[in-house]
Amino acid sequence: MEPKKVRSGFTSQLPQIATERDLNARWGGDGPGNKFRCGLCNYKFQLNDYWRWVYTNDIPGAGGNPFICKNCDDRYQMDRLKIAEEFAKDEFALRAERDEAKESTKYDISINYLNGWYSNPKMKKISEKGAMDGGFTIGWSAKNFGFGQLAFTMDNDKIICDNECMGKNFIRQVLLKLVEESNLISDLEKNEIEGEKSCEK
């Protein structure tokens, strides 16, 4: 498979070209670029390298959901991964469908991190639909379910969410958790003013 010159969402499992943003991303919530390596040979990706993400649903022996380099993808030294990938593909899509069907499904969600990036005219377009170079990501985990991130951007007045195959019911609960855990500046300022008044007395 030849890499697409214009990047699509990495969860498509299509080949990608490594960008500066990929190299510095906090994959898995770790430090910038620390986990951006081939899961089979441990090669650390460089700018413009071929890479691909493979979803395996952490099937034993498959090595998690790894990134793979061109050499490993070409040789496909991963019969175990090939089988796991096919097995998990349908389950990954069905999980989102089940989530949508069960509006009553509740998740024990934690917000792990927030990352933001801002418009940069030098940044190349990374989507066929537009330059998704302004927005933010929410890193989440859910008890007995898994972890991941949601990325939100604007494209020609449309809100785009890279949902990693999660349904709107789940996304709604992540956003609600984010709001519930937010400290409002107006409240903080009010408490600070009241604290100052107390000190004055």
C-alpha positions as CSV (number, residue, x, y, z in Angstrom):
1,M,0.0,0.0,0.0
2,E,1.3,3.5,-0.9
3,P,0.8,6.2,1.7
4,K,-1.8,8.8,1.0
5,K,-0.2,12.2,0.5
6,V,-3.1,13.9,2.3
7,R,-3.6,12.5,5.8
8,S,-6.8,11.0,6.8
9,G,-7.7,10.2,10.4
10,F,-5.2,7.6,11.7
11,T,-8.0,5.4,13.1
12,S,-8.9,4.6,9.4
13,Q,-5.9,2.3,9.6
14,L,-4.8,3.7,6.2
15,P,-1.0,4.4,5.6
16,Q,0.1,7.9,6.9
17,I,3.1,10.2,6.3
18,A,4.7,11.4,9.5
19,T,4.3,15.1,10.1
20,E,5.9,17.4,12.7
21,R,2.6,17.3,14.6
22,D,2.7,13.4,14.6
23,L,6.3,13.5,15.9
24,N,5.4,15.8,18.8
25,A,2.0,14.4,19.7
26,R,1.4,13.0,23.2
27,W,0.4,9.6,22.0
28,G,-1.3,7.7,24.8
29,G,-0.9,10.7,27.1
30,D,2.9,10.2,27.3
31,G,5.5,12.9,26.6
32,P,5.8,14.4,23.1
33,G,6.6,11.7,20.5
34,N,7.7,9.2,23.2
35,K,5.3,6.4,22.0
36,F,5.5,7.2,18.3
37,R,7.4,4.0,17.4
38,C,6.8,0.8,15.5
39,G,5.2,-1.6,17.9
40,L,6.9,-4.6,16.2
41,C,10.5,-3.4,15.7
42,N,10.6,-0.4,18.0
43,Y,11.7,1.9,15.2
44,K,11.3,5.6,16.1
45,F,9.4,7.4,13.3
46,Q,11.1,10.4,11.6
47,L,9.6,13.2,9.5
48,N,8.0,12.0,6.3
49,D,8.2,8.3,7.3
50,Y,5.5,5.9,6.4
51,W,3.4,4.7,9.4
52,R,0.1,3.0,10.0
53,W,-2.0,2.4,13.2
54,V,-3.6,-1.1,13.5
55,Y,-6.6,-1.7,15.8
56,T,-6.5,-5.1,17.5
57,N,-8.6,-4.5,20.6
58,D,-5.7,-5.7,22.8
59,I,-6.2,-9.4,21.8
60,P,-3.6,-11.4,23.7
61,G,-0.4,-11.8,21.6
62,A,-1.3,-9.0,19.2
63,G,0.8,-6.3,21.0
64,G,-2.0,-3.9,21.8
65,N,-3.0,-1.4,19.1
66,P,0.4,-0.6,17.6
67,F,1.8,1.7,15.1
68,I,3.8,-0.1,12.4
69,C,6.6,1.0,10.1
70,K,6.8,0.4,6.3
71,N,9.3,-2.5,6.7
72,C,7.0,-4.3,9.1
73,D,3.9,-3.5,7.1
74,D,5.6,-4.7,3.8
75,R,6.9,-7.9,5.3
76,Y,3.8,-8.3,7.4
77,Q,5.7,-10.2,10.1
78,M,2.4,-10.3,12.0
79,D,0.1,-13.1,11.0
80,R,-1.1,-12.9,14.6
81,L,-1.8,-9.2,14.0
82,K,-3.4,-9.8,10.6
83,I,-5.9,-12.2,12.1
84,A,-6.5,-10.0,15.1
85,E,-7.0,-7.0,12.8
86,E,-9.7,-8.7,10.8
87,F,-11.4,-10.1,13.9
88,A,-11.4,-6.7,15.7
89,K,-12.5,-4.6,12.7
90,D,-16.1,-5.5,12.9
91,E,-16.2,-5.3,16.7
92,F,-14.7,-1.8,16.6
93,A,-17.5,-0.5,14.3
94,L,-20.2,-2.5,16.1
95,R,-19.1,-1.0,19.5
96,A,-20.0,2.5,18.2
97,E,-23.4,1.2,16.8
98,R,-24.2,-0.5,20.1
99,D,-23.4,2.7,21.9
100,E,-25.8,4.7,19.7
101,A,-28.5,2.1,20.1
102,K,-28.3,2.0,23.9
103,E,-29.0,5.6,24.8
104,S,-29.3,4.5,28.5
105,T,-25.7,3.2,28.5
106,K,-23.7,5.0,31.2
107,Y,-19.9,5.1,31.5
108,D,-17.7,5.9,34.4
109,I,-15.6,8.5,32.6
110,S,-12.4,10.3,33.7
111,I,-10.9,13.3,31.9
112,N,-7.1,12.6,31.6
113,Y,-5.9,15.6,29.6
114,L,-6.7,18.5,27.4
115,N,-4.5,19.6,24.5
116,G,-5.0,22.6,22.2
117,W,-3.5,23.6,18.9
118,Y,-3.9,26.9,17.0
119,S,-4.2,28.1,13.4
120,N,-0.9,28.1,11.7
121,P,-0.8,29.2,8.0
122,K,2.4,27.1,7.5
123,M,0.7,23.9,8.6
124,K,-0.2,21.6,5.8
125,K,-3.7,20.4,5.3
126,I,-4.2,17.1,7.0
127,S,-7.7,16.5,5.9
128,E,-9.3,16.2,2.5
129,K,-12.0,18.4,3.9
130,G,-9.9,21.3,5.1
131,A,-7.0,22.5,7.2
132,M,-7.8,21.0,10.5
133,D,-5.1,23.1,12.2
134,G,-7.1,24.8,15.0
135,G,-9.0,22.9,17.8
136,F,-8.5,20.8,20.9
137,T,-8.3,17.2,22.1
138,I,-9.8,15.6,25.2
139,G,-8.1,12.5,26.5
140,W,-10.6,10.2,28.3
141,S,-10.7,6.9,30.1
142,A,-13.7,4.9,31.1
143,K,-13.8,2.2,33.8
144,N,-14.0,-1.4,32.4
145,F,-14.2,0.0,28.9
146,G,-11.0,1.6,27.6
147,F,-9.3,4.9,26.8
148,G,-8.8,7.3,23.9
149,Q,-9.2,10.8,22.8
150,L,-11.6,13.0,21.0
151,A,-10.4,15.8,18.7
152,F,-12.6,18.7,17.7
153,T,-11.9,21.2,14.9
154,M,-13.8,23.6,12.7
155,D,-14.0,23.1,8.9
156,N,-15.9,25.8,6.9
157,D,-18.3,26.5,9.8
158,K,-18.8,22.7,10.4
159,I,-17.7,21.2,13.7
160,I,-15.6,18.1,13.0
161,C,-15.0,15.4,15.7
162,D,-12.4,12.7,15.2
163,N,-14.4,10.3,17.4
164,E,-12.2,7.1,17.1
165,C,-15.4,5.3,16.3
166,M,-17.2,6.3,19.5
167,G,-20.9,7.2,19.2
168,K,-22.6,10.4,20.1
169,N,-24.0,9.0,23.3
170,F,-20.5,8.3,24.6
171,I,-19.1,11.7,23.3
172,R,-22.0,13.5,25.0
173,Q,-21.0,11.9,28.4
174,V,-17.3,12.9,27.9
175,L,-18.3,16.5,27.3
176,L,-20.7,16.5,30.2
177,K,-17.9,15.1,32.5
178,L,-15.6,17.9,31.2
179,V,-18.2,20.5,32.1
180,E,-18.9,18.9,35.5
181,E,-15.2,19.0,36.4
182,S,-14.6,22.5,35.2
183,N,-13.8,25.3,37.6
184,L,-15.5,28.4,36.3
185,I,-13.3,31.6,36.3
186,S,-16.3,33.6,37.5
187,D,-16.6,31.4,40.6
188,L,-12.9,31.5,41.2
189,E,-12.9,35.3,41.0
190,K,-15.9,35.5,43.3
191,N,-14.2,33.3,45.9
192,E,-11.0,35.3,45.6
193,I,-12.9,38.6,46.2
194,E,-14.8,37.1,49.1
195,G,-11.5,35.9,50.5
196,E,-10.0,39.3,50.3
197,K,-12.9,40.9,52.0
198,S,-12.6,38.3,54.8
199,C,-8.9,39.2,55.2
200,E,-9.8,42.9,55.4
201,K,-12.1,42.3,58.3
